[in-house]
Amino acid sequence: MSALIEHLPGNRHSIPIETTDAAHYAASRRRLSAAQRRWLSDSGFEAAPGTFALLADVAGKLVRVLVGVDAHDSLGALAGLPGILPEANYHLAAEGVLADPHQAALGWALGAYQFTRYRQARRAPARLAVSADELQQLAPLVQATGLVRDLVNTPTEDMGPQQLAHAVKQLGKAHKAKVREWVGDELLKANFPTIHAVGRASHRAPRLIELNWGKSSHPKLVVVGKGVCFDTGGLDLKSSDGMRWMKKDMGGAAHAIALAGLIMQAKLPVRLTLLVPAVENSVAGNAMRPGEVITTRAGLTVEIDNTDAEGRLVLCDALAYGAEQQPELIVDFATLTGAARVALGPDLPALFANDEAVAAAALAAGHAVDDPLWRLPLWRPYRRMLDSYLADFANAGPSRHAGAITAALYLERFVPDGTPWLHLDTYAWNDSDRPGRPRGGEAMGLRALFAFLQQRYRG
């Protein structure tokens, strides 16, 4: 949170940042000295979005920053500045044109992120001064986003199933929650056969991690995250290009862990269960084979059509276990299908839901906090694409059509009728650097789902 500091008038000098655009640029210029206006003209500054100008006084001291923005893009307006502006304290001037200065401050903080586990930070970010109330509201969101990014960015050697379990245990310790796990063959004894089948070929044992928190009198909420710490594709081996970034295949678990932290920090009135099935999908003599049939925890039999459709297998046992607790709502996050990215691109998580009111509320929450989701249908006639000639159904099928939908339909079979359920198929990754969205791991849908849960349980 070093990029955001508490604004202390009179005690700490900070430099004003004035946001402007083409429509308001003339008014911005009128507030400046003749020398500053001349400097703007000579430097070619015209208030285009993404540009800025440093303004000095007669002694050459930096006294103001003029920033061109899209007035309707508050989140991205300042996101590129923390690593570019001189290291100093700044604050938003009252004359700015942004519709939502609060979102602008959040964007600033998200844009200051650097992953420093393996190399030093390039430089310290510039700092934006905000009110004490704003700092209190923004800090949890910035920290949760940073947690998702850190977990996803960490290579598998340092972020395997055991390390993912450690992250949950740290969270549990911080919030006095109860954590337990089933490891290796304990999964078979406890009836989590599909989690075991996917992870058994790795030298690092598969596991299911469970965190419980909250009062028993509160509504039951189950949050599930796909924790495939690396995905080779199994015996249906991925290409080298397809495997290159598969350290991020635990991005769903990273989101679920971060969301659980936000819920507990905000003390939402829920009885929370967090479930993280953590595995590596590897290749060995005991690897899961195409054509095998697995009896899942729910008693449904699944034919393994493709070992690279493993995420839905680890999730289905976790969903079935979560459903046994008769929750009021189930939410799951998963980096589940490339088909969702083909359909919606890298920025829009696909939202699936079995309840119209819940879906509408989640979409509205995402829009309100500038963390958009896009709903895709649970088109049940497509269940035929997962037909099996010898099992209840298969985990994949011969057609590449509607891949995100058929994956969601597979998961839906493990959610009881009448239990509201949200499934986010999220990318959890930025392919390139953009203001506020550095290359690498990314939280997508996290703020949307937290805002939805706040509204649902706190009003």
C-alpha positions, 0 to 999 in steps of 0.5 A: 500500500506504499503507493497510497498514503493518508492525506494530512493537510498541513503536515505533509506537502503533496503536489496537486494532480489536475485531471483534464480533457479537451472540453476542459483544457482551456479552463485548466490553462486559465488557472496557470501562469503565463510561463506555464501556459507557454511551456504547455504550448511549446511541449505540445500538451493537448490533454489527450488521454494518457498524457501528462505535463509537469509544471514548475514555479518560477524557481523550477520547483514542481508544483502541479501535474496536468493529466489528460484523461477520459473522464469516464474511465476513472479506474485507468485515468491515473494508473500509468503514473506511479512508475513515471512521475517523480518520486513524491507525494501527490493528491487529486486537485478539486478542479479535476474532471473525473467522474469517480476520484475514488476509482482513480485512486484505486487505479493508481494503487493497482498501477503501482504493483511490482512483482519483486520476489526474484528481482528488485523493484525498478523504483519506488512508486510515486505516492497518492495522498487520500483521505483516511476513509478512502485509504481504509476502503481501498487497502483491502482491495489493493492487498487482495489484488496484489495477493492474486497477482503474487500467487499467480506470478510465482513459478510452480517450483515455489507455488505447488500444492503445498505452498498453496495450502500454506497460503490458505493456512496463513489466511486462516491464522490471520482471521482465526479460521479453521483449516484442514486438508486431505493429502495424497491417498487421504483423498481416496479414503475421504472420497475425493477420487477425481482430485486424486486421479488428476494429481496422483502422477505428480511428485507432489501430492494432490490435496484438498484444502478447507477453511471454515470461518464465521458464526453457525447462525449466519447464511452458509457460503461456499467459495471454491477455487481451481488450484491446478498448480501446473498443467501439462495436459497429462497424457493428452500432452499440451504443446510447448506453447500451450504449456508455457504459462500453465503456472497460472492454472491455479488462478481460480484458487488465487481468486478464491483465497483472496475473496475469502480474505476480503470476506473475513476482513470485512466481517461479512455475516456469513458462515464461510467455507473455502475449498481449494483442490490443489494438484499438478496435472503431470505425466508418469506411469500412474497418470490418469489415462484417456478412456478411464471411468472415475466414480466421483464423490457425487456417485456420478461416473465420468469417462475421461475423454481428455486428460487436459480437461482436468480442471472440471474434474478437481472442481467437481469433487469440491463442489459436491463436498461443498453442496453437502453443507447445504449452502445458501450460495456457491461461488467458484473461480477457475481458469477453466477453458480457452474457449471462454477466451476465444469468445470474450477475449482476455479481459472479460471473465465468463459468468455462468449462473443457475439463478437469474436474480443472482446473475443480474446482481453479480453483473450489476456489481461488476459494472458498478466497480468497473470489474466487468463480467459477461454472462454466457448461457447454461444451454442445457441441450449442449449436455449431449456433447458430453455423452458417454457410451459407458458412463453417466457422461464424459469430461469432454467430447469430440466437438470444439463447439461451445467449450466454455458452456459444456465445461460449465454444464459439466460442473452444474451436474454437481450443484443441487437443484435450488442451490444458487451457484455462480461460476467464473471462467477467468483468465487471471492473466495480462498478456502485456503491460497496460496502465494499472494492469502489469503483465502477468497474474491478474485479478479478474472478477474479484472486486465484482464478486466481493461487491456482490457479496457485500450487497447480498449480505450487508445491503 
